[in-house]
Amino acid sequence: MDADVPVVGAGAAGIAAARRLRARGRSCLVLEAGSRVGGRAWTDAAGLDLGASWLHVAEVNPLTALARELGFTLHDDGRRRRDLLLAEGGRPATAADRAALEAAGDAWEAAVAARAAQREKQGGPDIPLGEAPPRGGRWDATVDHWFGAIINGIESRRSSLIDYVATVLDGQNLQVKEGIGTLLTRLAEGLPIRLGTRVRRLSAGITADTETGCVQGRAAIVTLGTGVLPALAFDPPLPAAVTQAIAGLPLAPVLKVALRAAGQERFRLPPFARLGRMVEGPDDRPCSWMLWPFGRPWAVAYLGGSLAESLPDAVSAEAAARAELARYFGAAAVARAFPDPATVAHWPADPLFRGSYSYARVGAAGARAVLAEAAPMGGRLRFAGEACHTRYAGTVGGAWESGEAAAEAIHVALG
Ligand SMILES: Cc1cc2nc3c(=O)[nH]c(=O)nc-3n(C[C@H](O)[C@H](O)[C@H](O)COP(=O)(O)OP(=O)(O)OC[C@H]3O[C@@H](n4cnc5c(N)ncnc54)[C@H](O)[C@@H]3O)c2cc1C
């Protein structure tokens, strides 16, 4: 026996599960395929968060208190939506444009909530999120792109209305100066973690087959994202309901491109400036920008949905981001300000993730609960991770809570 509980994956869920197991007096061994801990929370050497960068719903997020205890610096810029800088034809937006966009955003949210409430009252099938909001108004496509492809990571027509409403995020959003990846690295200190250990198969018993040998335990927690979970073999195979739940929760294709300003050019924008522009036509798919976080010289692009899907590699992603930034400042100024190659976090292309965070396909709104409650192998196997959280799916805090819940369930199962 190597440990009571092998934990597969050292992202937020795996770290939380391991900490909780140890607190309950159970031995564990975290098996991580990559060369670092943190998973989709990754702070690079320059201090940039290339995956998660906000502690969402910070009031109840368990990581907020942990960050404060460890003395991390938390920042709230107080804004919910992006600044709008460009309207029709790329002209600078006016105060009236901003007010109209804000009103269209409120109308979008109200229509989605009303449609979901109506469906709950009257029953009926799940529908695409994109069928609920208003259409045809001047700002409707822009708002829908923002809530869909940018925030949710996937166009609204491709995701479930019921799941969207059940997991929608509100409350305070905090950024961590030292990085969320750094926070998770600190929280993983002292845990038994084997890096560079990819698990290929999990068998009842419990045996985890890795490229460097077998790990034996009494129960297991699997925290892989749903982009790569189908590649893990289970013996006996998982119940059909569980494989269906995994298939119903794909990862959205969000990627980040970070450009570093070499000189002092800041385009007269303050720290944490957010750029956005009007969507002009059905094929227009803007990315969203955060500039100068914590006063640092970075311009960070968020690319999601079908735009991200159309960019197979770092080169094409950087080119798309530069072209987009050129709409605001001109190509020559962008080339001058950012002469160096970008840092690109291409999550969809990364074989350990294959995407960013989960959304539910239309009709798969119940999948998160199925995955969270699944207890195959006689209750000795549990799943954890952001996709398993029925309220805070897609977030680091949700992944953390789900890891703790899985650890509690396994603790009980072991008697
Ligand atoms: C671009 C981007 C922006 C985001 N922004 C935010 C944000 O602002 N706020 C927020 O809360 N969330 C955000 N998220 C989502 C958040 O990062 C995730 O929800 C969360 O980190 C998921 O944690 P997890 O433990 O469920 O999974 P993961 O972090 O994916 O952990 C799973 C681990 O398993 C490992 N692994 C994979 N295959 C194997 C294998 N076969 N054997 C062993 N190990 C394996 C992986 O390397 C990984 O470390 C963002 C994500 C991305 C990509």
The ligand as a Gaussian input file, in Angstrom:
#p B3LYP/6-31G(d) Opt

LIG

0 1
 C       -7.467000      31.014000     -19.392000
 C       -8.195000      30.634000     -18.133000
 C       -8.750000      31.637000     -17.351000
 C       -9.429000      31.289000     -16.176000
 N       -9.882000      32.294000     -15.365000
 C      -10.381000      31.975000     -14.151000
 C      -10.588000      32.990000     -13.179000
 O      -10.316000      34.162000     -13.407000
 N      -11.104000      32.606000     -11.970000
 C      -11.373000      31.301000     -11.670000
 O      -11.827000      31.028000     -10.553000
 N      -11.136000      30.327000     -12.553000
 C      -10.626000      30.622000     -13.781000
 N      -10.294000      29.645000     -14.648000
 C      -10.684000      28.248000     -14.327000
 C       -9.798000      27.625000     -13.251000
 O       -8.461000      27.801000     -13.597000
 C      -10.167000      26.157000     -13.136000
 O      -11.557000      26.022000     -12.925000
 C       -9.459000      25.441000     -11.989000
 O       -8.114000      25.841000     -11.875000
 C       -9.577000      23.937000     -12.214000
 O       -8.936000      23.207000     -11.188000
 P       -9.065000      21.627000     -11.150000
 O       -8.314000      21.152000      -9.980000
 O      -10.501000      21.251000     -11.286000
 O       -8.400000      21.099000     -12.511000
 P       -6.883000      21.287000     -13.083000
 O       -6.340000      22.588000     -12.661000
 O       -7.016000      21.009000     -14.536000
 O       -6.097000      20.130000     -12.344000
 C       -5.990000      18.845000     -12.871000
 C       -4.527000      18.404000     -12.874000
 O       -4.450000      17.093000     -13.437000
 C       -3.237000      16.993000     -14.171000
 N       -3.354000      15.871000     -15.093000
 C       -3.924000      15.831000     -16.329000
 N       -3.884000      14.573000     -16.814000
 C       -3.286000      13.806000     -15.863000
 C       -2.991000      12.406000     -15.768000
 N       -3.332000      11.543000     -16.724000
 N       -2.354000      11.947000     -14.653000
 C       -2.030000      12.808000     -13.637000
 N       -2.287000      14.132000     -13.688000
 C       -2.932000      14.630000     -14.778000
 C       -3.109000      18.351000     -14.826000
 O       -1.774000      18.614000     -15.199000
 C       -3.622000      19.279000     -13.725000
 O       -2.562000      19.764000     -12.941000
 C       -9.577000      29.934000     -15.800000
 C       -8.999000      28.938000     -16.582000
 C       -8.305000      29.279000     -17.724000
 C       -7.633000      28.184000     -18.514000

